[in-house]
Amino acid sequence: MRKRTPMLAAALTLVVAFSLNAHAAPPMAGGGMYTDAKGMTLYTFDKDSASGASACSGGCAQAWPAVMADTSDKPQGDWTIVPAGDGGNQWAYKGKRVYTFAKDKKPGDANGDNFKDMWHTVKQ
């Protein structure tokens, strides 16, 4: 019984640590660029206004999926949560909605940076 107690305590510590990280603002990758939990680059869209609905819908939304926030996620610093058009919530950085890019195939790809001079990586 004594050997199980330290293992159980260690396992619970890991569960709590992962739970806290899952509901924080998106992490930062190398070069000051923010990513989602899978390491995919995050972007903002110049056509989005700070207070309005997303300007990206239809085919745009398929190419640029919104980074959705869970009900348990909490705003932190420059990271806020704004209502999404589907009734859910979307992450925003400094008031700008945040998206990923479908053509980024692996963590660290930033193929959408400066796409049509309207899409930009989220940087600190």
C-alpha positions in Angstrom: 0.0 0.0 0.0 2.9 2.4 0.8 4.3 2.1 -2.8 1.0 3.0 -4.4 0.6 6.3 -2.5 3.6 8.1 -4.1 2.6 6.8 -7.5 -1.0 8.0 -7.0 0.2 11.4 -5.8 2.5 11.7 -8.9 -0.3 10.7 -11.2 -2.8 13.2 -9.7 -0.2 16.0 -9.9 0.2 15.3 -13.7 -3.5 15.3 -14.2 -3.9 18.6 -12.4 -1.0 20.2 -14.4 -2.4 19.1 -17.7 -5.9 20.3 -16.8 -4.6 23.8 -16.0 -2.7 24.0 -19.2 -5.6 22.9 -21.3 -7.6 25.9 -20.3 -5.1 28.7 -20.4 -4.4 31.1 -23.3 -2.7 29.5 -26.4 1.0 28.7 -26.0 3.9 30.4 -27.7 6.2 28.7 -30.1 9.7 29.7 -31.1 10.2 33.2 -32.6 7.5 34.7 -30.4 4.7 33.1 -32.6 1.6 31.7 -30.9 0.3 28.2 -31.6 -2.7 26.1 -30.6 -2.4 23.1 -28.3 -1.3 21.0 -31.3 1.5 23.4 -32.2 -0.3 24.8 -35.2 0.4 28.5 -36.0 -2.3 31.1 -35.1 -3.4 33.9 -37.4 -5.5 37.1 -37.3 -7.4 38.5 -40.3 -7.2 42.2 -41.1 -10.9 42.3 -42.3 -12.1 41.4 -38.7 -13.1 44.4 -36.6 -12.4 44.4 -32.9 -16.0 44.5 -31.9 -17.9 42.8 -34.8 -18.6 39.4 -36.1 -16.0 37.4 -38.0 -15.5 38.6 -41.6 -14.4 35.0 -42.5 -17.3 32.7 -43.4 -18.1 30.0 -46.0 -15.0 28.9 -47.9 -12.9 31.3 -45.9 -13.9 29.6 -42.7 -13.0 26.2 -44.2 -9.5 27.4 -45.2 -9.1 29.4 -41.9 -10.8 27.5 -39.1 -11.6 29.6 -36.0 -9.8 28.8 -32.8 -12.7 27.9 -30.5 -12.6 28.3 -26.7 -14.2 25.8 -24.4 -16.7 26.9 -21.8 -14.0 26.3 -19.1 -11.4 28.5 -20.8 -10.6 31.8 -19.2 -9.4 35.0 -20.7 -5.8 36.0 -19.7 -3.9 39.1 -20.4 -4.1 40.1 -24.1 -6.2 36.9 -24.8 -9.9 37.3 -24.7 -12.9 35.1 -25.7 -15.5 36.5 -28.1 -18.8 35.1 -29.3 -18.6 33.1 -32.5 -21.3 33.1 -35.1 -22.3 29.5 -34.4 -23.2 30.2 -30.8 -19.8 29.1 -29.4 -16.8 31.2 -28.4 -13.6 32.0 -30.2 -10.2 33.1 -28.9 -9.1 36.6 -29.7 -5.7 38.3 -29.3 -5.6 42.0 -28.6 -9.2 42.1 -29.8 -8.6 40.3 -33.1 -10.2 36.9 -33.6 -7.7 34.0 -34.0 -7.7 31.3 -36.7 -5.5 28.4 -37.9 -4.7 27.8 -41.6 -5.8 24.5 -43.4 -2.6 24.5 -45.6 -0.4 24.3 -42.5 0.2 20.6 -42.4 2.6 20.2 -39.4 3.4 22.1 -36.2 5.5 25.2 -37.0 4.2 25.7 -40.5 3.3 29.3 -41.2 2.1 29.1 -44.8 -0.6 31.7 -44.1 1.6 34.5 -42.9 0.9 37.6 -44.9 -1.4 35.7 -47.2 -3.0 38.3 -49.5 -1.5 40.9 -47.1 -4.5 40.2 -44.8 -3.6 37.2 -42.7 -0.8 37.5 -40.1 0.8 35.2 -37.5 -0.1 36.1 -33.9 3.1 37.3 -32.3 3.9 38.7 -29.0 
